[in-house]
Amino acid sequence: MSRRLLVPTLMTTGLLAACSTSPYEQSPQFRDGGFRNAVAPKQAGWKELPRMLWRFAFDKPDDASPDAAVPVQSLTRAQLLAAPDGTLFRLGHSTVLFKLAGGFWLTDPVFSERASPVQWAGPRRFHAPPISLDALPPIEGVILSHDHYDHLDRAAVLALARKTRYFVAPLGVGDLLIEWGVDPVKVHQFDWWQEAQLGGLRLVATPAQHFSGRAPFADNPTLWASWVIEADGLRVFFSGDSGYFDGFKAIGDRYGPFDLTLVECGAYNEMWSGVHMLPEQTVQAHLDLRGRWLLPVHNGTFDLALHGWQEPFTRVGRAAEAQGVQLTTPGFGEPVAIANPPFSQSWWLPKP
């Protein structure tokens, strides 16, 4: 939806001052009619768009998509209910299911076949989710990083709304959920550095270097964020999408060390490295955050860039080894103890 249509609707929610020309003017991140990064990041502009489109159409590597089935460990509701607190399950892309403080929490739940505004075109999944939306147990909370289609799946949100207690989102993303029909009582939205205690978790919205918009020419109508998640004596960082920037060190200094960092590593390119990290930067971000274990996300589910689908795993593995970083790369659906993850296994490589 365009900002022209969205803003009047948002202003009726009463969540922010109705007398403002924009409901977000009180945010330090909101300037010149949209949300802004502290420093303008490197990313391809409109002048580079023809070259980008040409490369996506004619210069894709042969291995941009897997030529065999991606391994997925199917999950049942009974298995999830029996899992101990402090367990996570990677379900795909940036979708991770946590069991913390006796409840289940989902990050950026995307269950649709395509990461797209329509389901007849756009990036298609390499694999099915390990569990269906209907089979999931009641969800304590959904944690959203931003509004892009590979992170905010409207169909999934509406299906989850019936069984979810909290939706936690950056400024504007929460208002979008309300517009879609999510009960406003369930929606909690935050500016950077704001926090709350919900469902036994401490949640802090922290900075990221990215952008937003679900329509062409959208001028960053909603905020993007990373998240600090604390529960059960564990501390986890979830990056959402971000280029590498000095905010990671600021977060690490303020909230580190982390038992586990979930940092994006996929859909990268030098042309847009200001908003999506290269794998070597993923490892450096983890070090800046003072993380103990690194779990790279934003890979293995969709073809969103110009690299091979396995490349993020191999590059981040080499970088982690060079820096002495403990890396875990669980397969989809594999249970992971946050306090003691398994060392990486190369499940993405063809079996001999």
JOHU-V220569 format. One record per residue. N is the residue number from 1. NEAR is the number of other ideal C-beta (glycine too) atoms within 12 Angstrom. D_LAST is the distance of its C-alpha to the last C-alpha in Angstrom with 1 decimal. Layout:
# JOHU-V220569
((N & NEAR & D_LAST) (N & NEAR & D_LAST))
This chain:
# JOHU-V220569
((1 & 24 & 48.1) (2 & 16 & 50.2) (3 & 30 & 51.9) (4 & 15 & 55.3) (5 & 16 & 54.7) (6 & 32 & 52.8) (7 & 31 & 55.3) (8 & 18 & 58.3) (9 & 23 & 56.3) (10 & 34 & 55.0) (11 & 24 & 58.5) (12 & 16 & 59.6) (13 & 26 & 57.4) (14 & 14 & 59.8) (15 & 27 & 57.0) (16 & 25 & 58.4) (17 & 16 & 61.8) (18 & 16 & 63.1) (19 & 11 & 65.5) (20 & 16 & 62.8) (21 & 15 & 62.1) (22 & 30 & 58.4) (23 & 33 & 57.1) (24 & 37 & 55.0) (25 & 23 & 57.7) (26 & 18 & 57.9) (27 & 29 & 54.3) (28 & 18 & 54.1) (29 & 34 & 51.0) (30 & 30 & 52.9) (31 & 19 & 54.7) (32 & 13 & 56.0) (33 & 17 & 55.1) (34 & 28 & 51.5) (35 & 39 & 49.2) (36 & 26 & 48.4) (37 & 31 & 46.3) (38 & 19 & 48.2) (39 & 15 & 47.2) (40 & 17 & 46.3) (41 & 28 & 42.5) (42 & 25 & 40.9) (43 & 26 & 39.6) (44 & 25 & 39.8) (45 & 17 & 43.3) (46 & 12 & 44.7) (47 & 10 & 45.1) (48 & 18 & 41.4) (49 & 17 & 40.7) (50 & 13 & 40.8) (51 & 18 & 38.3) (52 & 23 & 36.0) (53 & 16 & 36.3) (54 & 13 & 35.8) (55 & 21 & 32.6) (56 & 23 & 31.3) (57 & 11 & 32.2) (58 & 11 & 31.2) (59 & 16 & 29.2) (60 & 20 & 26.2) (61 & 17 & 22.8) (62 & 12 & 20.4) (63 & 20 & 18.0) (64 & 25 & 20.9) (65 & 25 & 19.5) (66 & 27 & 16.0) (67 & 13 & 14.9) (68 & 16 & 13.3) (69 & 16 & 14.9) (70 & 31 & 15.2) (71 & 26 & 14.7) (72 & 26 & 18.3) (73 & 23 & 19.8) (74 & 22 & 23.0) (75 & 33 & 26.2) (76 & 19 & 29.6) (77 & 22 & 33.0) (78 & 12 & 33.4) (79 & 23 & 30.3) (80 & 31 & 31.7) (81 & 20 & 35.2) (82 & 14 & 34.0) (83 & 28 & 32.1) (84 & 21 & 34.1) (85 & 26 & 35.9) (86 & 27 & 34.0) (87 & 34 & 30.7) (88 & 45 & 29.1) (89 & 36 & 26.5) (90 & 45 & 25.0) (91 & 44 & 25.6) (92 & 42 & 24.8) (93 & 47 & 25.9) (94 & 46 & 28.8) (95 & 47 & 29.5) (96 & 49 & 29.3) (97 & 46 & 31.0) (98 & 47 & 32.9) (99 & 37 & 34.7) (100 & 39 & 37.6) (101 & 24 & 41.2) (102 & 21 & 40.7) (103 & 29 & 39.8) (104 & 40 & 36.9) (105 & 47 & 36.7) (106 & 48 & 34.6) (107 & 47 & 34.1) (108 & 48 & 34.3) (109 & 42 & 33.4) (110 & 41 & 31.9) (111 & 37 & 31.0) (112 & 35 & 32.0) (113 & 24 & 29.8) (114 & 25 & 30.9) (115 & 36 & 32.0) (116 & 24 & 35.2) (117 & 24 & 38.9) (118 & 15 & 38.2) (119 & 18 & 35.5) (120 & 10 & 35.6) (121 & 12 & 34.4) (122 & 21 & 32.6) (123 & 29 & 29.2) (124 & 23 & 27.3) (125 & 33 & 24.9) (126 & 32 & 21.1) (127 & 31 & 21.2) (128 & 25 & 23.9) (129 & 35 & 25.4) (130 & 33 & 24.4) (131 & 32 & 28.0) (132 & 19 & 30.8) (133 & 31 & 34.1) (134 & 15 & 36.1) (135 & 24 & 34.0) (136 & 34 & 34.5) (137 & 27 & 37.2) (138 & 23 & 40.2) (139 & 36 & 39.4) (140 & 33 & 41.7) (141 & 38 & 40.9) (142 & 49 & 39.1) (143 & 52 & 38.8) (144 & 52 & 38.8) (145 & 47 & 38.3) (146 & 45 & 39.7) (147 & 44 & 40.3) (148 & 42 & 37.6) (149 & 32 & 35.9) (150 & 41 & 32.4) (151 & 48 & 34.2) (152 & 46 & 37.2) (153 & 41 & 36.5) (154 & 31 & 40.0) (155 & 23 & 38.9) (156 & 40 & 37.0) (157 & 39 & 39.9) (158 & 25 & 42.4) (159 & 26 & 40.3) (160 & 41 & 40.0) (161 & 28 & 43.7) (162 & 18 & 44.7) (163 & 27 & 42.7) (164 & 36 & 42.7) (165 & 27 & 45.5) (166 & 36 & 45.1) (167 & 44 & 43.8) (168 & 43 & 43.7) (169 & 44 & 43.6) (170 & 50 & 45.0) (171 & 41 & 48.4) (172 & 46 & 48.6) (173 & 46 & 45.3) (174 & 41 & 47.1) (175 & 38 & 49.9) (176 & 41 & 47.5) (177 & 39 & 46.3) (178 & 30 & 49.9) (179 & 30 & 50.6) (180 & 30 & 47.8) (181 & 17 & 49.5) (182 & 34 & 48.0) (183 & 20 & 50.8) (184 & 22 & 52.2) (185 & 16 & 52.7) (186 & 29 & 48.9) (187 & 35 & 48.4) (188 & 36 & 48.6) (189 & 38 & 48.2) (190 & 37 & 48.4) (191 & 31 & 49.1) (192 & 33 & 47.3) (193 & 23 & 48.1) (194 & 26 & 49.5) (195 & 23 & 48.3) (196 & 24 & 48.9) (197 & 17 & 48.4) (198 & 30 & 46.9) (199 & 31 & 45.6) (200 & 26 & 45.4) (201 & 35 & 43.4) (202 & 25 & 44.7) (203 & 42 & 43.5) (204 & 32 & 44.4) (205 & 38 & 43.9) (206 & 41 & 43.1) (207 & 40 & 43.0) (208 & 43 & 40.2) (209 & 41 & 40.5) (210 & 41 & 39.7) (211 & 35 & 41.7) (212 & 40 & 42.3) (213 & 29 & 43.4) (214 & 32 & 42.3) (215 & 21 & 44.4) (216 & 12 & 44.9) (217 & 14 & 47.2) (218 & 27 & 47.2) (219 & 23 & 48.6) (220 & 36 & 46.7) (221 & 39 & 48.6) (222 & 46 & 46.7) (223 & 44 & 45.5) (224 & 46 & 42.0) (225 & 49 & 41.1) (226 & 49 & 38.7) (227 & 49 & 39.2) (228 & 43 & 39.9) (229 & 45 & 39.2) (230 & 32 & 40.7) (231 & 32 & 40.9) (232 & 26 & 40.6) (233 & 15 & 41.0) (234 & 33 & 37.9) (235 & 34 & 37.9) (236 & 46 & 35.3) (237 & 49 & 35.4) (238 & 48 & 34.1) (239 & 53 & 34.4) (240 & 49 & 34.5) (241 & 46 & 34.4) (242 & 50 & 35.9) (243 & 41 & 36.1) (244 & 36 & 36.4) (245 & 31 & 40.0) (246 & 20 & 42.3) (247 & 34 & 42.4) (248 & 38 & 39.4) (249 & 21 & 41.4) (250 & 24 & 44.4) (251 & 38 & 42.4) (252 & 28 & 40.9) (253 & 15 & 44.4) (254 & 23 & 45.8) (255 & 33 & 43.3) (256 & 27 & 40.7) (257 & 23 & 39.0) (258 & 39 & 36.4) (259 & 35 & 34.0) (260 & 44 & 31.4) (261 & 49 & 31.4) (262 & 48 & 29.7) (263 & 55 & 30.0) (264 & 52 & 29.0) (265 & 44 & 26.2) (266 & 43 & 25.5) (267 & 42 & 27.6) (268 & 37 & 29.0) (269 & 29 & 30.6) (270 & 22 & 33.3) (271 & 26 & 35.7) (272 & 28 & 35.7) (273 & 26 & 34.7) (274 & 28 & 38.0) (275 & 37 & 36.9) (276 & 44 & 33.1) (277 & 45 & 31.7) (278 & 34 & 29.3) (279 & 42 & 26.5) (280 & 28 & 28.4) (281 & 34 & 31.4) (282 & 46 & 29.6) (283 & 35 & 29.2) (284 & 30 & 32.8) (285 & 46 & 34.0) (286 & 44 & 32.4) (287 & 29 & 34.3) (288 & 34 & 37.5) (289 & 41 & 37.2) (290 & 26 & 36.9) (291 & 40 & 33.8) (292 & 28 & 32.1) (293 & 36 & 28.7) (294 & 42 & 27.3) (295 & 48 & 25.4) (296 & 47 & 24.9) (297 & 48 & 25.7) (298 & 45 & 26.6) (299 & 44 & 23.1) (300 & 40 & 20.2) (301 & 42 & 22.7) (302 & 37 & 24.8) (303 & 31 & 24.8) (304 & 38 & 28.0) (305 & 35 & 27.7) (306 & 29 & 26.7) (307 & 31 & 23.5) (308 & 24 & 19.8) (309 & 34 & 19.0) (310 & 31 & 16.4) (311 & 28 & 19.0) (312 & 42 & 21.1) (313 & 36 & 18.5) (314 & 26 & 17.6) (315 & 27 & 21.3) (316 & 43 & 22.7) (317 & 32 & 20.3) (318 & 19 & 21.6) (319 & 29 & 25.1) (320 & 35 & 25.0) (321 & 19 & 23.9) (322 & 16 & 26.6) (323 & 23 & 29.2) (324 & 13 & 28.3) (325 & 34 & 27.7) (326 & 26 & 26.0) (327 & 38 & 23.4) (328 & 38 & 22.0) (329 & 37 & 19.7) (330 & 39 & 19.7) (331 & 30 & 17.9) (332 & 36 & 20.4) (333 & 30 & 22.5) (334 & 30 & 21.5) (335 & 30 & 24.8) (336 & 37 & 25.6) (337 & 25 & 28.6) (338 & 42 & 30.4) (339 & 23 & 32.0) (340 & 19 & 28.8) (341 & 31 & 25.6) (342 & 20 & 22.2) (343 & 19 & 20.7) (344 & 28 & 18.1) (345 & 19 & 14.5) (346 & 18 & 12.2) (347 & 27 & 11.7) (348 & 33 & 12.1) (349 & 20 & 8.9) (350 & 14 & 6.3) (351 & 10 & 3.8) (352 & 4 & 0.0))
